[in-house]
Amino acid sequence: MSSPPVVPVASTAELARWMLRRRTRFAVVGPSMEPTLRAGQVVLVNRQADPQVGDVVVAMHPRRSGLKIVKRLAGGSATDGWQLASDNAAEPNSEDSRTFGPVASSAIVGRVTSVVR
């Protein structure tokens, strides 16, 4: 089994996009995306990007109002709904599409572009 794609460390250009408000910061909480992302890391999110299968995204949790989660797009499409997956599927407290099913495109906040720290 191949390892998931790594999210790159923020470049100077990505940090400039954040300063120009073209990126949003998001703090990772919990181990569900290990080894790709660890709890406490801060990522930059492109809210304008069209998500593709394999991308790491921030999405609104479909059952917990106001909760944003970071997951990988494991399948689906904008028309049929997206399957969200944790990279650390063995984490017992992780919720993803195995728990709540596919999510609508409107639930996708944006694509994670890089790690700040």
C-alpha distances in whole Angstrom, upper triangle without the diagonal:
4,7,9,12,15,18,21,24,27,29,33,33,31,33,36,35,34,38,39,38,35,32,32,31,29,28,25,26,23,20,18,16,15,14,15,18,21,24,27,25,27,26,28,27,29,31,31,28,27,23,21,17,15,18,18,22,25,26,29,28,29,31,32,35,34,31,28,25,22,19,16,17,15,17,21,24,27,29,27,26,22,20,19,16,15,12,13,14,15,18,21,23,21,22,20,21,20,23,25,24,24,26,29,28,31,29,27,29,27,24,23,24,24,24,28,27
4,7,9,12,15,18,21,24,26,29,29,27,30,33,31,31,35,36,35,32,29,29,28,26,26,23,24,23,19,18,15,14,12,13,16,19,22,25,23,25,23,25,25,26,28,29,25,25,21,19,16,13,15,16,20,23,25,28,27,29,31,32,34,33,30,27,24,20,17,15,16,14,17,21,23,26,28,27,25,22,19,18,15,15,12,13,14,16,19,22,24,21,22,20,21,21,24,26,24,24,25,28,27,30,28,25,27,25,21,20,21,21,21,25,25
4,7,9,12,15,18,21,23,27,27,24,27,30,29,28,32,33,32,29,26,26,25,23,22,19,21,19,16,15,12,11,9,9,13,15,19,21,19,21,20,22,22,23,26,27,24,23,20,18,15,12,14,14,17,20,22,25,25,27,29,30,32,31,27,24,21,18,15,13,15,14,17,21,23,25,28,27,25,21,19,17,14,13,9,11,13,15,16,20,21,19,20,19,20,20,23,24,24,23,24,27,26,28,26,24,25,22,19,18,18,18,18,21,21
4,6,9,12,15,18,21,24,24,22,24,27,25,25,29,30,28,26,23,23,22,20,20,17,19,18,15,13,10,10,8,7,11,14,17,19,17,19,17,18,18,20,22,23,20,20,16,14,12,8,10,10,14,17,19,22,22,24,26,27,29,28,24,21,18,14,12,9,11,11,14,18,20,22,25,24,22,18,16,14,11,11,7,10,12,15,16,19,20,17,18,16,18,18,21,22,21,20,21,23,22,25,23,20,21,19,15,14,15,15,15,19,19
4,7,9,13,15,17,21,21,18,21,24,22,22,26,27,26,23,20,21,20,19,19,17,19,19,17,15,11,12,10,7,11,14,18,19,16,17,15,16,16,17,20,21,18,18,15,13,12,8,9,9,13,16,19,22,23,25,28,28,29,28,25,21,18,15,13,10,12,12,15,18,20,22,25,24,22,18,17,15,14,13,10,13,16,18,19,22,23,20,20,18,20,21,23,24,23,22,22,24,22,24,23,19,20,17,14,12,12,12,13,17,17
4,6,9,12,14,18,18,16,18,21,20,20,23,25,24,22,19,19,18,17,17,15,18,17,15,15,11,10,9,6,8,12,15,16,13,14,12,14,15,17,19,21,18,19,16,15,14,11,10,9,13,16,19,22,23,26,28,28,29,27,24,21,18,14,13,11,14,15,18,21,22,24,27,27,24,21,19,17,15,14,11,14,17,19,19,23,23,20,21,19,21,23,25,25,25,24,23,25,23,25,23,20,20,17,13,11,10,9,10,13,14
4,7,9,12,15,15,13,15,18,17,16,20,21,20,18,15,15,14,14,14,13,16,17,15,15,11,11,10,7,8,11,14,15,11,11,9,10,11,13,16,18,15,17,14,14,14,11,9,8,11,13,17,20,22,24,27,26,27,25,22,18,16,12,12,11,14,16,18,21,22,22,26,26,23,20,19,17,15,14,12,15,18,20,20,23,23,20,21,19,21,23,25,25,25,23,22,24,22,23,21,18,17,14,11,8,7,6,7,10,11
4,6,8,12,12,10,12,15,15,15,18,20,19,17,15,16,15,15,15,15,18,19,18,18,14,14,13,10,10,13,16,16,12,12,10,10,12,14,17,19,16,18,17,17,17,14,12,11,14,16,20,23,25,28,30,29,30,27,25,21,19,15,16,15,17,19,22,24,24,25,29,29,27,23,23,20,19,18,16,18,22,24,23,27,26,23,24,23,25,27,28,29,28,27,26,27,24,26,24,20,19,16,13,10,7,5,6,9,11
4,6,10,11,9,10,14,14,13,16,18,18,17,14,15,13,14,14,14,18,19,19,19,16,16,14,12,11,13,15,14,11,10,9,10,13,15,18,20,18,21,19,20,21,18,15,14,16,17,21,24,26,29,31,30,30,27,25,21,20,17,18,17,20,22,25,27,27,28,31,32,29,26,25,23,22,20,18,20,24,26,24,28,27,24,26,25,27,29,30,31,31,29,28,29,26,27,25,22,20,17,14,11,9,5,5,6,8
4,7,8,6,6,10,10,10,12,15,15,14,11,12,11,13,14,15,19,21,21,21,18,18,17,14,13,15,17,15,12,10,8,8,11,12,16,17,16,19,19,20,21,19,16,15,16,17,20,23,26,29,31,30,30,26,24,21,20,17,19,19,21,24,26,28,27,27,31,32,29,26,26,24,23,22,21,23,26,28,27,30,29,26,27,26,28,31,32,31,31,29,28,28,26,26,25,21,19,16,14,11,8,5,5,5,8
4,5,5,6,9,10,11,12,14,15,14,13,15,14,16,18,19,23,25,24,25,21,22,21,17,17,19,21,19,15,14,12,11,13,14,18,18,18,21,20,22,23,21,18,17,18,20,23,26,29,32,35,33,33,30,28,24,23,21,22,21,23,26,28,30,29,29,33,34,31,28,29,26,26,25,24,26,29,31,30,34,32,30,31,29,31,34,35,35,34,32,30,31,28,28,27,24,21,18,16,13,10,8,9,9,12
4,5,5,6,9,10,10,12,14,13,13,15,15,18,19,21,25,27,27,28,25,25,24,21,20,22,23,21,18,15,14,12,15,15,19,19,19,22,23,24,26,24,21,20,21,22,25,28,31,34,37,35,34,31,29,26,26,23,25,25,26,29,31,33,32,31,35,36,34,31,32,29,29,28,27,29,33,35,33,37,35,32,33,32,34,37,38,37,37,35,33,33,30,30,29,26,23,20,18,16,13,11,12,10,13
4,5,5,6,9,10,10,12,11,11,14,15,18,20,22,25,28,28,28,25,26,25,22,21,23,24,23,19,16,14,12,14,13,16,16,16,20,20,22,24,23,20,19,20,21,24,27,30,33,35,34,33,30,29,25,25,23,24,24,25,28,29,31,29,28,32,34,32,29,30,28,29,28,27,30,33,35,34,37,35,33,33,31,33,36,37,36,36,33,31,31,27,27,27,24,21,18,16,15,11,11,13,12,15
4,5,5,6,9,10,11,9,8,11,11,14,16,18,22,24,25,25,21,23,22,19,18,20,21,19,16,13,11,8,10,10,13,14,14,17,18,20,22,20,17,16,16,17,20,23,26,29,32,30,29,26,25,22,21,19,20,20,22,25,27,28,27,26,30,31,29,26,27,25,25,25,24,26,29,32,30,33,32,29,29,28,30,32,33,32,32,30,28,27,24,24,24,20,18,15,13,11,8,8,10,9,13
4,5,5,6,9,10,10,8,10,10,13,15,18,21,24,25,25,23,23,23,20,18,20,21,18,15,12,11,8,11,12,15,16,17,20,21,23,25,23,20,18,18,18,22,24,27,30,32,31,30,26,25,22,22,20,22,22,24,27,29,31,29,28,32,34,31,28,29,27,27,26,25,28,31,33,31,34,32,30,30,29,31,34,35,34,34,32,29,29,26,26,25,22,19,16,15,13,11,9,10,8,12
4,5,5,6,9,9,9,12,13,16,19,21,25,28,28,29,26,27,27,23,22,24,24,22,19,16,14,11,13,13,15,16,17,21,22,24,27,25,22,21,20,20,24,26,29,32,34,33,31,28,27,24,24,23,25,25,26,30,31,32,31,29,33,35,32,30,31,29,30,29,29,31,34,36,35,37,35,33,33,32,34,37,37,36,36,34,31,30,27,27,26,23,20,18,17,15,13,12,14,12,15
4,5,5,6,5,6,9,11,15,17,20,23,26,27,27,24,26,26,22,21,23,24,22,19,15,13,9,10,9,12,12,13,17,18,21,24,23,19,18,18,18,21,23,26,29,32,30,29,25,25,22,22,20,22,23,23,27,28,29,27,26,29,31,29,27,28,26,27,27,27,30,32,35,33,36,34,31,31,29,31,34,35,33,33,30,28,27,24,23,23,20,17,14,14,13,11,11,13,12,16
4,5,5,5,4,6,8,11,14,17,20,24,25,25,23,24,25,21,19,21,21,19,16,12,11,7,9,9,11,13,14,18,19,22,24,23,19,18,16,16,19,21,24,27,29,27,26,23,22,19,20,18,21,22,23,27,28,29,27,26,29,31,28,26,28,25,26,26,26,28,30,33,31,33,31,29,29,28,29,33,33,31,32,29,27,26,23,22,22,19,15,14,14,12,11,11,12,10,14
4,5,7,8,9,10,14,17,20,23,26,28,28,26,27,28,25,22,24,23,21,18,15,14,11,12,13,14,16,18,21,22,25,28,27,23,22,20,19,22,24,27,30,32,30,28,25,24,22,23,22,24,25,27,30,32,32,31,29,33,34,32,30,31,29,30,29,29,31,34,36,34,37,34,32,32,31,33,36,36,35,35,33,30,29,26,25,25,22,19,17,17,16,14,14,15,13,16
4,6,8,10,12,16,19,22,25,29,30,30,28,29,30,26,25,26,26,24,21,17,16,12,13,12,13,14,16,20,22,24,27,27,23,22,21,20,22,24,27,30,32,31,29,25,25,23,24,23,25,26,27,30,32,32,30,28,31,33,31,29,31,29,31,30,31,33,35,38,36,38,36,33,33,32,33,37,37,35,35,33,30,28,25,24,24,22,18,17,17,17,15,16,17,16,19
4,5,7,10,13,17,20,23,26,28,27,25,28,28,25,23,24,24,22,19,16,14,11,10,10,10,12,14,18,19,23,25,25,21,20,18,17,19,20,24,26,29,27,25,21,22,19,21,20,23,24,24,28,29,29,27,25,28,30,28,26,28,26,28,28,28,31,33,35,33,35,33,30,30,29,30,34,33,32,32,29,26,25,22,21,21,18,15,14,15,15,14,15,16,15,18
4,7,10,13,17,19,23,26,27,26,24,26,27,23,22,24,24,22,19,16,13,9,9,7,8,8,11,14,16,19,22,22,18,17,16,15,17,19,23,25,28,27,25,22,22,19,20,19,21,21,22,25,26,26,24,22,26,28,25,24,26,24,26,26,26,29,31,34,32,35,32,29,29,27,28,32,32,30,30,27,24,23,20,19,19,16,13,11,12,12,11,13,15,15,18
4,7,10,13,16,19,22,23,23,20,23,23,20,18,20,20,18,16,12,9,6,5,5,7,9,10,14,15,18,20,20,16,15,13,12,15,17,20,23,26,24,23,20,19,16,17,15,18,18,19,23,24,25,23,22,25,27,24,22,24,21,23,23,23,26,28,31,29,31,29,26,25,24,26,29,29,28,28,25,22,22,19,18,17,15,11,9,10,9,9,10,12,11,15
4,7,10,13,16,19,21,21,19,21,22,19,17,18,18,16,14,10,8,5,5,7,7,11,12,15,16,19,21,20,16,14,12,10,13,15,18,21,23,21,20,16,16,13,14,13,16,18,19,23,24,25,23,22,25,26,23,21,23,20,22,21,22,24,26,29,27,29,26,23,23,22,24,27,27,26,26,24,21,21,18,17,16,13,10,9,10,9,10,11,12,11,14
4,7,10,13,16,18,18,17,19,20,17,14,15,14,12,10,7,6,5,6,9,11,14,15,18,17,20,22,20,17,14,12,10,13,15,18,21,23,21,20,16,15,12,13,12,15,17,19,23,25,26,25,24,27,28,25,22,23,20,21,20,20,22,24,27,24,26,24,21,22,21,24,27,26,25,26,25,22,22,20,19,17,15,12,11,11,9,10,10,9,9,11
4,7,9,13,15,15,14,16,17,15,12,12,11,10,9,6,5,6,7,11,12,15,16,18,17,19,20,19,16,12,11,8,11,12,15,18,20,18,17,14,12,9,9,9,12,15,17,20,23,24,24,23,26,26,23,20,21,17,18,17,18,19,21,23,21,23,20,18,18,18,21,23,23,22,23,22,20,20,19,18,16,14,11,11,11,9,11,11,10,10,11
4,6,10,12,13,12,14,16,14,10,10,8,6,6,4,6,9,10,14,15,19,19,21,20,22,22,20,17,14,12,10,13,14,15,19,20,18,18,15,12,10,10,9,13,16,18,21,24,26,26,25,29,28,25,22,22,18,18,16,17,17,20,21,19,20,18,16,17,18,21,23,22,22,24,23,21,22,22,21,18,16,14,14,14,11,13,12,10,10,10
4,7,9,9,9,10,12,11,7,7,5,5,5,6,7,11,12,15,17,20,20,21,19,21,20,18,16,12,11,10,12,14,14,18,19,17,18,15,12,10,8,7,10,13,16,19,22,24,24,24,28,27,23,20,19,16,15,12,13,14,16,18,15,17,15,13,14,15,18,20,20,20,22,21,20,22,21,21,18,16,14,14,14,11,14,12,10,11,10
4,7,8,9,11,13,13,9,8,5,6,8,9,11,14,15,19,20,23,23,24,22,23,22,20,18,14,14,12,14,14,14,17,18,15,17,15,11,10,8,9,11,15,18,20,23,25,26,26,29,28,24,21,20,16,15,13,14,13,15,16,13,14,12,11,13,14,18,19,18,19,21,21,20,23,23,22,19,18,16,17,17,15,17,16,14,15,13
4,6,8,9,11,12,9,7,5,8,10,12,14,17,18,21,22,26,25,26,23,24,22,20,19,15,15,14,15,16,15,18,18,16,18,17,13,12,10,10,12,15,18,19,23,25,26,27,30,28,25,22,20,16,14,11,12,10,12,13,9,11,9,8,11,13,17,18,17,18,20,21,21,23,24,24,20,19,19,19,19,16,19,18,16,17,15
4,6,5,8,10,8,6,6,10,11,14,15,18,19,22,23,26,25,26,22,23,21,19,18,14,15,15,16,18,16,20,20,19,21,20,16,15,12,11,11,13,17,18,21,24,26,27,30,28,25,21,19,15,13,9,9,7,10,10,7,10,9,8,11,13,17,17,17,19,20,21,21,24,24,25,21,20,20,20,19,17,19,18,15,17,16
4,6,9,9,8,8,9,12,13,15,15,18,18,21,22,25,23,23,20,20,18,16,15,12,13,13,14,15,14,17,17,17,19,19,15,13,10,8,8,10,14,14,18,20,22,24,26,24,21,18,15,12,9,5,6,5,7,8,6,9,8,6,8,9,13,13,13,15,17,17,18,21,21,22,19,18,18,18,17,15,18,17,16,18,17
4,6,6,5,7,8,12,11,13,12,15,15,18,20,22,20,21,17,17,16,13,12,9,11,12,14,16,15,18,19,19,21,20,16,14,10,8,7,8,12,13,16,19,21,22,25,24,21,17,15,11,9,5,5,5,8,10,9,12,12,9,11,11,14,15,16,17,18,18,18,21,21,22,19,17,17,16,14,12,15,14,13,16,15
3,5,5,6,8,12,11,14,14,17,18,21,23,25,23,24,20,20,18,15,15,12,14,15,17,20,19,22,23,22,24,23,19,17,14,11,11,11,15,15,19,22,24,26,29,27,24,21,18,15,12,8,6,5,9,10,9,13,13,11,14,14,17,17,18,20,21,21,22,24,24,25,22,20,20,19,17,15,17,15,13,16,15
4,6,7,10,13,12,15,14,18,19,21,24,26,24,24,21,20,19,15,15,13,15,17,19,22,21,24,26,25,27,26,22,19,16,13,12,12,16,16,20,23,25,27,30,29,26,22,20,16,13,10,7,7,11,12,12,15,16,14,17,16,19,19,21,23,23,23,24,26,26,27,24,22,22,20,18,15,16,15,13,16,15
4,7,10,13,10,12,11,14,15,18,20,22,20,21,18,17,16,12,12,9,12,14,17,20,20,23,25,24,26,24,21,18,14,11,10,10,14,14,18,21,23,24,27,26,24,20,18,15,12,10,7,9,12,14,14,17,17,15,17,16,18,19,21,22,22,22,22,24,23,25,22,19,19,17,14,12,13,11,10,13,13
4,7,9,7,9,9,12,14,17,19,22,20,21,18,18,18,14,13,10,12,12,15,18,18,22,23,22,23,21,18,15,12,9,10,11,15,16,20,22,24,25,28,27,24,20,19,15,13,10,9,10,13,15,13,17,16,14,16,16,19,20,21,22,23,22,21,24,23,24,21,18,18,16,14,11,12,10,8,11,10
4,6,6,9,10,14,16,19,21,24,23,24,21,22,21,18,16,13,15,14,17,19,19,23,23,22,23,22,18,16,13,11,12,14,18,19,23,25,27,28,31,30,26,23,21,17,15,12,11,10,14,15,13,16,15,13,16,17,20,21,21,23,24,24,23,26,25,26,23,20,20,19,17,14,15,13,10,12,10
4,6,9,11,15,16,20,21,25,24,25,23,24,23,20,18,15,15,14,17,18,18,21,22,20,21,19,16,14,12,11,13,16,19,21,24,27,28,28,31,31,27,24,22,18,16,13,13,12,15,16,13,15,14,13,15,17,20,21,21,22,24,24,23,26,25,25,22,20,19,19,18,15,17,15,12,13,11
4,6,10,13,16,19,21,24,24,26,24,25,25,22,20,16,16,15,18,19,19,23,24,21,22,19,16,15,13,12,15,18,21,23,27,29,30,30,33,32,29,26,25,21,19,16,16,16,19,20,17,19,17,16,18,20,23,24,24,25,27,26,25,27,27,26,23,21,19,19,18,15,17,14,11,11,8
4,7,10,13,17,19,22,21,23,21,23,23,20,17,14,14,14,17,19,20,23,24,22,23,20,17,15,13,12,14,16,19,22,25,27,28,28,31,31,28,24,23,20,19,16,15,16,19,20,18,20,19,17,19,20,23,25,25,25,26,26,24,26,25,25,22,20,18,17,16,12,13,10,7,7,5
4,7,10,13,16,19,19,21,20,21,22,20,17,13,13,12,15,17,19,22,24,22,22,19,16,14,13,11,14,16,19,22,25,27,27,26,30,30,27,24,23,20,19,17,17,18,21,23,20,23,21,19,20,20,23,25,25,25,26,25,24,25,23,23,20,18,15,14,13,10,11,9,6,5,6
4,7,10,13,15,15,17,16,18,19,17,13,10,10,10,13,16,18,21,23,22,22,19,16,13,12,10,12,14,16,19,22,24,24,23,27,27,24,21,21,18,18,16,16,18,21,23,21,23,21,19,20,19,22,24,25,24,25,23,21,22,21,20,18,15,13,11,10,7,7,6,4,5,7
4,7,10,12,12,15,15,17,18,17,13,11,10,10,13,16,19,22,24,23,22,19,17,14,14,11,14,15,17,20,22,23,23,22,26,27,23,21,21,19,19,18,18,21,23,26,24,26,24,22,22,21,23,26,26,25,26,24,21,22,19,19,17,14,12,9,8,6,6,5,6,7,10
4,6,9,9,12,11,14,16,15,11,10,8,7,11,13,16,19,22,21,20,17,16,12,12,10,12,13,14,18,20,20,19,18,22,23,20,18,19,16,18,17,18,21,23,25,24,26,24,21,21,19,21,24,24,23,23,21,18,18,16,15,14,11,8,6,5,4,6,8,9,11,14
4,5,6,9,10,13,16,15,12,11,9,10,12,15,18,20,23,23,22,19,18,15,15,13,14,15,15,19,20,20,18,17,20,22,20,17,19,17,19,20,20,23,25,28,27,29,27,24,23,21,22,25,26,24,24,21,19,18,15,15,14,11,8,5,5,6,6,10,12,13,17
4,6,9,10,13,16,17,13,12,10,9,11,13,16,18,21,21,19,17,16,13,14,13,15,15,15,19,19,19,17,15,18,20,18,16,18,17,19,20,21,24,26,29,27,29,27,24,22,20,21,25,25,23,22,20,17,15,12,11,11,9,6,4,7,9,10,13,15,16,20
4,7,9,13,16,17,14,14,12,12,13,16,19,21,24,24,22,20,20,17,18,16,17,17,16,20,20,19,16,14,17,20,18,17,20,19,21,23,24,27,28,31,30,32,30,27,25,23,23,27,27,25,24,21,18,16,12,12,13,10,9,7,8,11,11,15,18,19,22
4,6,9,13,13,10,12,10,12,13,16,19,21,24,24,23,21,21,17,17,15,15,14,13,17,17,16,14,13,16,18,16,15,17,17,19,20,21,24,26,29,28,31,29,25,24,21,21,25,26,24,23,19,17,16,12,13,14,10,9,6,6,9,9,13,16,18,22
4,7,10,12,10,12,10,12,13,16,19,20,23,24,23,22,21,18,18,16,15,14,12,15,14,13,11,9,13,15,14,12,15,15,18,20,21,24,25,29,28,30,29,25,23,20,20,23,24,22,21,17,15,13,10,12,13,10,10,8,8,11,12,16,19,21,24
4,7,9,6,9,8,10,11,14,17,18,21,22,22,21,20,16,15,13,12,10,8,11,11,11,9,9,12,14,12,10,12,12,14,16,17,21,21,25,25,27,25,22,20,17,16,20,21,20,18,14,13,12,9,11,12,8,10,7,6,10,11,15,18,20,23
4,6,6,9,10,13,14,17,19,19,23,24,25,24,22,19,17,15,12,10,7,9,9,9,8,9,13,13,12,10,11,12,13,16,16,20,20,24,24,26,26,22,20,17,16,19,21,20,18,15,14,14,11,14,14,11,13,11,9,11,13,16,19,22,24
4,6,9,10,13,14,17,18,19,22,24,25,24,22,19,17,14,11,8,5,6,6,7,8,10,13,13,12,9,9,9,11,13,13,17,17,21,22,24,24,20,18,15,14,16,19,18,16,13,13,14,13,16,15,13,15,13,11,13,14,17,19,23,25
4,7,9,13,14,18,19,20,23,24,25,24,22,19,16,13,10,6,5,6,8,11,12,14,17,16,15,11,10,10,10,11,11,15,15,19,20,22,22,18,18,15,14,16,19,19,17,15,15,17,15,18,17,14,16,13,10,11,13,15,17,20,22
4,6,10,12,16,17,19,22,22,23,22,20,16,14,10,8,6,6,8,10,12,12,13,17,17,15,11,11,10,11,12,11,15,16,20,20,23,22,18,17,15,15,18,20,19,18,15,15,16,14,16,15,11,12,10,7,7,9,11,14,17,19
4,7,10,13,15,17,20,20,21,19,17,13,10,7,6,4,6,9,12,14,14,15,19,18,16,12,12,9,9,10,10,13,15,18,17,20,19,15,15,13,14,17,18,18,17,15,14,16,14,16,14,11,11,9,6,6,8,10,11,15,16
4,6,10,12,14,17,17,18,16,14,10,8,6,6,6,7,11,13,14,14,14,17,17,14,11,11,9,10,11,12,15,16,20,18,21,19,15,14,12,13,17,17,16,16,14,12,13,11,12,10,7,7,6,4,5,9,11,12,15,17
4,7,9,12,15,14,14,12,10,6,5,4,6,9,10,13,15,16,16,15,18,18,15,12,13,10,12,12,14,16,17,20,18,20,18,15,13,12,14,17,17,16,16,14,12,13,12,12,9,6,5,6,6,7,11,12,13,15,17
4,6,9,12,11,11,10,8,6,5,6,8,10,10,13,14,14,14,13,16,16,12,10,11,9,11,12,15,17,17,20,19,20,17,14,12,11,12,15,15,13,13,11,9,10,9,9,5,4,5,7,9,10,14,16,17,19,20
4,6,9,8,8,7,6,5,6,9,10,13,13,16,17,17,16,15,17,17,13,12,13,11,14,14,17,19,19,22,20,20,17,15,12,11,12,16,14,12,13,12,9,10,10,9,5,6,7,10,13,14,18,19,20,21,23
4,6,5,7,7,6,6,6,9,10,13,14,16,17,17,17,17,18,17,14,12,12,10,12,13,17,18,17,19,17,17,14,12,9,9,10,13,11,9,11,11,8,11,12,11,8,9,10,13,15,16,20,21,21,23,24
4,6,7,9,9,9,10,13,13,15,15,16,17,16,17,16,17,15,12,12,12,11,14,15,19,20,19,21,19,19,16,14,11,10,10,13,10,7,9,9,7,9,11,11,7,10,12,15,17,19,23,25,25,27,28
4,6,9,9,11,11,15,15,18,18,19,20,19,20,19,20,18,15,15,15,14,16,17,20,21,19,21,19,18,15,14,10,11,11,13,10,8,10,12,10,12,15,14,11,14,15,19,21,22,26,27,27,29,29
4,6,6,9,10,14,15,18,19,21,22,22,22,21,23,21,18,17,17,15,17,17,21,21,20,22,19,18,14,13,11,12,14,16,13,11,14,15,13,15,17,15,12,14,15,18,20,21,25,26,25,27,27
4,6,9,11,15,17,20,20,23,23,23,23,21,23,22,18,18,19,17,19,19,23,23,23,25,22,21,18,17,14,15,16,19,16,13,16,16,14,14,16,14,11,14,14,17,20,21,25,26,26,27,27
4,6,10,13,16,19,20,22,24,23,23,21,23,23,19,19,19,17,19,19,22,23,23,25,22,22,18,17,15,16,17,20,18,16,18,18,15,15,16,14,11,13,12,15,18,19,22,23,23,23,24
4,7,10,13,16,18,20,22,22,22,21,23,22,19,17,17,15,16,16,19,19,20,21,19,18,15,13,12,13,15,18,15,14,16,16,14,15,16,14,11,12,11,14,16,17,20,21,20,21,22
4,7,10,13,15,17,19,20,20,19,21,21,17,15,15,13,14,14,16,17,18,20,18,19,15,13,12,12,14,17,16,14,16,15,13,14,14,13,9,9,8,11,13,13,16,17,17,18,19
4,6,10,12,14,17,18,18,18,21,20,16,14,13,10,11,10,13,14,14,17,15,16,13,10,9,9,12,14,13,13,14,14,12,14,14,14,10,10,9,11,12,11,15,16,15,17,18
4,7,10,12,15,17,18,18,21,20,16,13,13,9,9,8,10,12,13,16,14,16,14,11,10,10,12,15,15,14,15,14,13,15,15,15,12,10,10,10,9,8,12,13,13,15,16
4,7,9,12,14,15,16,19,18,14,11,9,6,6,5,7,10,11,14,13,15,14,10,9,8,10,12,13,13,13,12,12,14,14,15,12,10,11,11,10,10,13,14,14,17,18
4,6,9,12,13,15,18,16,14,10,8,6,5,6,7,10,11,15,15,17,16,13,12,9,10,13,14,15,14,12,12,14,14,16,13,11,13,11,9,10,12,14,15,18,19
4,6,8,9,11,14,13,10,7,6,5,6,9,10,14,14,17,18,20,19,15,14,10,10,12,15,14,12,10,10,12,11,14,12,10,12,11,10,11,14,16,18,21,22
4,7,10,13,15,13,11,8,5,6,6,9,10,13,12,16,17,19,19,15,14,10,9,11,14,14,12,10,12,14,14,17,15,13,16,15,13,14,17,19,20,24,25
4,7,10,12,10,9,6,5,7,9,12,14,17,15,19,20,22,22,18,16,12,10,12,15,14,11,9,11,12,12,16,15,13,17,16,15,17,19,21,23,27,28
4,7,8,6,6,5,6,9,11,15,17,20,18,22,23,24,24,20,17,14,11,13,16,14,11,8,9,10,10,14,14,13,16,16,15,18,20,23,25,29,30
4,5,5,5,6,8,11,14,18,19,22,21,25,26,27,26,22,20,16,14,16,18,16,13,10,10,9,8,12,13,12,15,14,14,18,20,23,25,28,30
4,6,6,7,10,13,16,19,21,24,23,27,27,28,27,23,21,17,15,18,20,17,14,11,9,7,5,9,11,10,13,13,14,17,19,23,25,28,30
4,6,9,12,15,18,22,24,27,25,29,29,30,29,25,22,19,16,19,20,18,15,11,10,8,8,11,13,13,16,17,18,21,23,27,29,32,34
4,7,10,13,16,20,22,25,23,26,27,27,26,23,20,17,13,16,17,15,11,8,9,8,9,12,13,13,17,18,18,22,24,27,29,32,34
4,7,10,13,17,19,22,20,24,24,24,23,20,17,13,10,14,15,12,9,5,5,5,6,9,10,10,14,15,16,19,22,24,26,29,31
4,6,10,13,15,18,17,21,21,22,21,17,14,11,8,12,13,11,9,5,5,6,7,10,9,9,12,13,13,16,19,21,23,26,28
4,7,10,13,15,14,17,18,18,18,14,12,8,6,8,11,10,7,5,7,9,10,13,12,11,14,15,14,16,19,21,23,26,27
4,7,10,12,11,15,15,16,15,11,9,6,5,8,10,9,8,7,8,11,11,14,11,10,13,13,13,14,17,19,20,23,24
4,6,9,8,11,12,13,13,9,8,5,6,8,10,11,10,10,11,14,15,17,14,13,15,15,14,14,17,19,19,22,23
4,5,5,9,9,11,11,7,8,6,9,10,11,13,13,13,14,17,18,19,16,15,17,16,15,14,17,17,17,20,20
4,6,9,9,12,13,10,11,10,12,13,15,16,16,16,17,20,20,22,19,17,19,18,15,14,17,16,16,19,19
4,5,6,9,10,8,11,11,13,13,14,17,17,18,19,23,23,25,21,20,21,20,19,17,20,19,18,21,20
4,5,8,10,7,9,9,11,10,11,14,15,16,18,21,22,24,21,20,22,22,20,19,22,22,21,24,23
4,6,9,8,11,12,14,12,13,17,18,19,21,25,26,28,24,24,25,25,23,22,25,24,23,26,25
4,6,6,9,11,14,13,13,16,18,19,21,24,25,26,23,22,23,24,23,21,24,23,22,24,23
4,6,8,11,14,12,11,15,17,19,21,24,26,27,23,23,25,25,25,24,27,26,25,27,25
4,7,10,13,12,11,13,16,18,19,23,24,25,21,21,22,23,23,22,25,25,23,25,24
4,7,10,10,9,11,14,15,16,19,21,22,18,18,19,20,20,19,22,22,21,23,22
4,7,7,6,7,10,12,13,16,18,19,15,16,17,19,19,19,22,23,22,24,24
4,5,5,6,7,9,10,13,15,16,13,13,15,16,16,17,20,21,21,24,24
4,5,5,4,6,8,11,14,15,13,13,16,17,17,18,22,23,24,27,27
4,6,6,9,11,15,17,19,16,17,20,21,21,21,25,26,26,29,29
4,6,9,11,15,18,19,16,17,20,21,22,22,26,27,27,29,29
4,7,8,12,15,16,13,15,17,19,20,21,25,27,27,29,30
4,7,10,13,15,13,14,17,19,20,21,25,27,27,30,31
4,7,10,12,10,11,15,16,17,19,22,25,26,29,30
4,7,8,6,8,12,13,15,17,21,23,24,27,28
4,5,5,7,11,13,15,18,21,24,25,28,30
4,5,5,9,10,12,15,18,21,23,26,28
4,5,8,10,13,16,19,22,24,26,28
4,6,9,12,14,18,20,22,24,25
4,6,8,11,14,17,19,21,23
4,7,10,13,15,17,18,20
4,7,9,12,14,16,19
4,6,9,12,14,17
4,6,8,11,13
4,7,10,13
4,7,9
4,6
4
